[in-house]
Structures are given as C-alpha cells and as structure tokens.
Amino acid sequence: MTSDIRLVPKSDDETAAWLPVAMRAYEQARMRAGDTAEQAAEARKASEKQFFPDGRLVDGHFLFTVVADDDDAGWLWIGPSSDPATWWVWDISVHEAFRRRGLGRATMLLAEDIARSQGATAIRLNVFAYNAEAIRLYDGLGYETAAMHKQKRL
C-alpha cells in the first residue's frame, strides 16, 4: 500500500477539467451496463444539471484529487443525499497505474471519515454489476446490498 495518501480538494479550474473526463467515464459505464448511447447521454446530462448546474459542484458536496506519494492517483466525489444523515460516494476512481496498491480501500475509509465528520450515520454508493473488483472491495469494507435491479437482454 502507498504510505502517503491524502485527499486534496479540487479547485474550480481542476473541477472544470475533471468534469468532462468523469462524465464520459460515467456514460461509458452506463453503456457497458446496458444503456443505449442515447440513454447514457441523457443520464450524463441529468447528472451534470443536478450536481454541476453552472459547471461548479453544488454546495455541500466534496470533490477531491486522490494524491498518493505526491502523484494524482484518482478522484473522489462525496456528498449528502436528500437525507443529510445519509451520504453517498457519488464517484470514485483510481487511475489504472495506481491500482492494486490499496488506494481504493484507503480512499473509501477517508470518505467514511469525512461523511462522519459532516454528521452522516450511513454512506451508500452504486456500483455496476460488471465491476466485480469494486464489489469485492465494498463487500470487504462492510457494505451491504441495499437494492438491486436486474435485466435480461432480448
């Protein structure tokens, strides 16, 4: 595991550069999970409108660069739901070159600490079923399945 990991808040300029990258990854993940390109694009637009209405993250949410040994190793976006006691990991990503070092786990533990410090009593996330590695990570951290939907391709 990398010895020095910290979360550094993204500046407005860093957020502006990150947003199209993260939203494209979100779109691609939705298509991999079964959305059409049109459905994925609509989901992206809805997310941007809800959480980044003017290109800046809505108040009360936190967007960080995951820094490992002084390198940009990924990102974390967390914030409250409509119930301020329940927080969400809205997005987390560890760059490919930094994977398999325990950074995802360490980042999730830091996310939990931040949520607790803001009064959260629970933290939730969504994960696509194809992402077995992430599911193993979350299971190992004690996350339980709270909801599930299934589909069958016709």
C-alpha positions in Angstrom: 0.0 0.0 0.0 1.1 3.5 -0.7 2.3 5.1 2.5 1.2 8.7 1.8 -2.4 9.1 0.6 -4.4 12.2 1.0 -7.5 13.9 -0.4 -6.9 17.4 -1.9 -9.9 19.5 -2.8 -10.2 20.2 -6.5 -10.1 23.9 -7.4 -12.7 25.3 -9.8 -10.3 25.0 -12.7 -9.4 21.4 -11.8 -13.2 20.6 -11.5 -13.8 22.1 -14.9 -11.0 19.9 -16.4 -12.2 16.8 -14.5 -15.9 17.1 -15.3 -15.9 16.1 -19.0 -13.5 13.2 -18.2 -15.6 11.9 -15.3 -18.9 12.3 -17.1 -17.6 10.5 -20.2 -16.5 7.6 -17.9 -19.9 7.6 -16.4 -21.5 7.5 -19.8 -19.3 4.6 -20.9 -20.0 2.7 -17.7 -23.8 3.1 -18.2 -23.4 1.7 -21.8 -21.3 -1.2 -20.6 -24.1 -1.9 -18.1 -26.8 -2.0 -20.8 -27.9 1.6 -21.6 -28.1 2.7 -25.2 -25.8 5.6 -26.1 -28.9 7.9 -26.0 -29.9 6.7 -22.5 -26.3 7.1 -21.2 -26.1 10.6 -22.7 -29.4 11.6 -21.1 -28.2 10.3 -17.7 -25.0 12.3 -18.1 -26.9 15.5 -18.9 -29.2 14.9 -15.9 -26.3 14.4 -13.5 -24.5 17.5 -14.8 -27.6 19.6 -14.5 -28.4 18.3 -10.9 -24.9 18.4 -9.5 -22.9 20.9 -11.7 -25.6 23.4 -12.8 -23.1 26.2 -13.5 -20.0 23.9 -14.1 -19.3 24.0 -10.3 -20.2 21.3 -7.8 -23.3 22.1 -5.7 -22.8 23.3 -2.2 -22.3 20.6 0.5 -20.6 18.1 -1.8 -16.8 17.5 -1.9 -14.6 16.7 -4.9 -11.1 15.6 -4.2 -8.0 14.5 -6.1 -6.6 11.4 -4.5 -2.9 12.1 -4.0 -0.6 9.2 -3.4 3.1 9.9 -2.8 2.5 13.4 -4.3 1.0 11.9 -7.6 -2.5 12.4 -8.9 -3.8 8.8 -8.3 -7.6 9.4 -8.9 -10.6 11.2 -7.6 -13.4 11.1 -5.0 -16.7 12.8 -5.1 -18.9 12.5 -2.0 -21.9 14.4 -0.6 -25.2 14.1 1.1 -28.4 12.7 -0.2 -31.8 14.3 0.4 -31.4 13.0 3.9 -28.4 14.7 5.4 -27.7 11.7 7.7 -27.1 9.5 4.6 -24.2 10.4 2.4 -23.2 9.0 -1.0 -20.0 8.1 -2.7 -21.1 9.7 -6.0 -17.9 8.8 -7.8 -14.6 7.2 -7.1 -11.8 6.3 -9.5 -8.2 5.2 -9.0 -6.1 5.7 -12.1 -5.0 2.4 -13.8 -1.3 2.9 -12.9 -2.2 3.1 -9.2 -4.5 0.2 -8.9 -3.8 -3.0 -6.8 -2.0 -0.9 -4.1 -4.8 -0.5 -1.6 -5.6 3.1 -2.7 -9.3 2.3 -3.3 -9.7 0.9 0.2 -7.8 3.8 1.8 -9.8 6.4 -0.2 -13.1 4.7 0.9 -12.0 4.8 4.5 -11.2 8.5 4.2 -14.6 9.1 2.5 -16.3 7.5 5.5 -14.3 9.7 7.9 -15.4 12.8 6.0 -19.0 11.8 5.9 -19.0 11.1 9.7 -17.4 14.5 10.3 -20.4 16.0 8.5 -22.9 14.2 10.6 -23.6 11.2 8.4 -24.7 8.0 10.1 -24.7 6.0 6.8 -22.9 6.0 3.5 -24.2 4.5 0.3 -22.9 4.0 -3.3 -24.0 2.5 -6.6 -21.8 0.0 -8.4 -22.4 -1.6 -11.8 -22.7 -5.4 -11.6 -19.9 -5.9 -14.1 -17.4 -4.2 -11.8 -16.6 -7.3 -9.7 -13.3 -5.9 -8.4 -15.1 -2.8 -6.9 -17.9 -5.1 -5.5 -15.2 -7.2 -3.7 -13.7 -4.0 -2.3 -17.0 -2.7 -1.0 -18.0 -6.1 0.4 -14.7 -6.2 2.2 -15.3 -2.8 3.8 -18.7 -4.0 5.2 -21.0 -2.5 2.6 -24.3 -4.5 2.3 -26.5 -4.7 -0.7 -29.4 -2.3 -0.2 -31.1 -2.6 -3.6 -30.7 -4.5 -6.8 -32.2 -4.4 -10.2 -31.7 -7.0 -13.0 -32.2 -7.0 -16.7 -32.4 -9.6 -19.5 -31.3 -8.7 -23.0 -34.0 -9.6 -25.5 
